[in-house]
Amino acid sequence: MAVFSFYLFDRTGTCLCYHEWQRTRQPQDMSDDHKNMFGMLFALRNFSIKLSPDAERGIPSFFVTDVYALHYFETATGLRFVLNTSNDFKGVDVTHALSEIYNSVFVEYVVKNPLYTRGNVIKSDLFITKLDDYIRALPCF
């Protein structure tokens, strides 16, 4: 499995972090790329909830196309973690990995960082390094 890119959005759609590994097609404008990704997630989430027979559930954890897979994890506070991979993830629970990134990497190196102000773009090199280490250590990388 190839890992293409990682996005982290806050509840208002601000991209707090973006990192890529094996992305082959580069967007012309990263700001537009971030807006398009968040807009698609927002629409897909709302559409999925409306289709769900249970009003409390129905948020998608991933979707697959013929070229890539998008994995999604949302926290109770509205943080949205997204990982784009190739579509051959072979049953690996990538959404669980996103949950672990939140618990083990984001909380440890962003939330507990006294220099970080909530809602700002994450500029911590240590966070990026730990994120990169975590992704590269996945058995499916």
C-alpha positions as CSV (number, residue, x, y, z in Angstrom):
1,M,0.0,0.0,0.0
2,A,1.2,3.5,-0.8
3,V,0.5,6.4,1.5
4,F,-0.1,9.6,-0.5
5,S,-1.0,12.4,1.9
6,F,-2.3,13.4,5.3
7,Y,-4.6,16.2,6.2
8,L,-5.7,17.5,9.6
9,F,-8.6,20.0,9.6
10,D,-10.3,21.8,12.5
11,R,-14.1,22.0,12.8
12,T,-14.2,25.2,10.7
13,G,-12.3,23.8,7.8
14,T,-8.9,25.3,8.5
15,C,-6.1,22.9,7.4
16,L,-3.9,22.6,10.5
17,C,-1.5,20.2,9.0
18,Y,-0.7,18.7,5.6
19,H,2.0,16.2,4.8
20,E,2.7,14.0,1.8
21,W,4.7,11.0,1.1
22,Q,4.1,9.5,-2.4
23,R,1.7,11.9,-4.0
24,T,2.2,11.8,-7.7
25,R,-0.1,14.6,-8.9
26,Q,0.6,18.0,-7.3
27,P,-2.2,20.6,-7.1
28,Q,-1.6,24.0,-8.6
29,D,-2.9,25.7,-5.5
30,M,-2.6,24.0,-2.1
31,S,-5.2,26.4,-0.6
32,D,-7.8,25.2,-3.2
33,D,-6.7,21.6,-2.6
34,H,-7.4,22.0,1.2
35,K,-10.8,23.7,0.6
36,N,-11.8,21.1,-1.9
37,M,-10.9,18.3,0.5
38,F,-12.7,19.8,3.4
39,G,-15.8,20.6,1.3
40,M,-15.9,17.0,0.0
41,L,-15.6,15.6,3.5
42,F,-18.3,18.0,4.8
43,A,-20.7,17.0,2.0
44,L,-19.9,13.3,2.2
45,R,-20.4,13.3,6.0
46,N,-23.7,15.2,5.9
47,F,-25.0,13.0,3.0
48,S,-24.0,9.8,4.8
49,I,-25.7,10.9,8.0
50,K,-28.9,11.7,6.1
51,L,-28.9,8.2,4.5
52,S,-28.2,6.4,7.8
53,P,-31.2,4.8,9.5
54,D,-29.6,5.7,12.9
55,A,-29.4,9.5,13.4
56,E,-26.4,9.1,15.8
57,R,-24.3,7.1,13.4
58,G,-23.4,7.0,9.7
59,I,-20.2,9.0,9.5
60,P,-18.0,7.3,6.9
61,S,-14.6,5.9,8.0
62,F,-13.3,5.5,4.4
63,F,-14.2,5.3,0.8
64,V,-12.5,3.7,-2.1
65,T,-12.2,4.6,-5.7
66,D,-10.5,2.7,-8.5
67,V,-7.3,4.6,-7.9
68,Y,-7.1,5.6,-4.2
69,A,-8.7,5.2,-0.8
70,L,-9.6,8.0,1.6
71,H,-9.6,7.2,5.3
72,Y,-11.3,9.5,7.8
73,F,-11.4,9.9,11.5
74,E,-13.3,12.6,13.4
75,T,-12.8,13.5,17.0
76,A,-15.6,14.7,19.4
77,T,-14.2,18.2,19.1
78,G,-14.5,18.2,15.4
79,L,-10.9,17.6,14.4
80,R,-10.8,15.7,11.1
81,F,-7.9,13.4,10.3
82,V,-7.6,12.2,6.7
83,L,-5.1,9.8,5.1
84,N,-5.1,9.2,1.3
85,T,-3.6,5.8,0.3
86,S,-3.6,3.5,-2.6
87,N,-6.8,1.4,-2.8
88,D,-4.9,-1.9,-2.0
89,F,-4.9,-1.5,1.8
90,K,-6.1,-5.1,2.1
91,G,-8.3,-4.8,5.1
92,V,-5.8,-2.9,7.3
93,D,-7.7,-0.7,9.7
94,V,-6.3,2.6,8.6
95,T,-9.0,4.5,10.5
96,H,-7.7,2.9,13.7
97,A,-4.2,4.2,12.8
98,L,-5.7,7.7,12.4
99,S,-7.2,7.3,15.9
100,E,-3.8,6.4,17.2
101,I,-2.2,9.4,15.4
102,Y,-4.7,11.5,17.3
103,N,-4.1,9.9,20.7
104,S,-0.3,9.2,20.5
105,V,1.0,11.9,18.2
106,F,-1.3,14.8,18.1
107,V,-2.2,14.9,21.8
108,E,1.4,14.3,22.9
109,Y,3.2,16.8,20.5
110,V,0.5,19.4,19.9
111,V,-2.1,19.5,22.6
112,K,0.5,19.2,25.4
113,N,2.8,21.8,23.7
114,P,2.5,25.0,25.7
115,L,3.6,27.0,22.7
116,Y,0.7,25.8,20.5
117,T,-2.4,27.9,20.3
118,R,-5.6,26.0,19.4
119,G,-6.8,26.6,15.9
120,N,-3.4,27.7,14.5
121,V,-1.5,25.8,11.8
122,I,0.8,23.3,13.4
123,K,4.4,24.3,12.8
124,S,6.0,21.8,15.2
125,D,8.9,20.0,13.5
126,L,8.7,17.4,16.2
127,F,5.0,16.7,15.5
128,I,5.8,16.3,11.7
129,T,8.7,14.0,12.5
130,K,6.6,11.8,14.9
131,L,3.8,11.7,12.3
132,D,6.2,10.6,9.6
133,D,7.7,8.0,11.9
134,Y,4.3,6.6,12.8
135,I,3.1,6.4,9.2
136,R,6.4,4.8,8.0
137,A,6.1,2.2,10.8
138,L,2.7,1.0,9.6
139,P,2.9,-2.5,8.3
140,C,1.1,-1.4,5.1
141,F,3.5,1.5,4.3
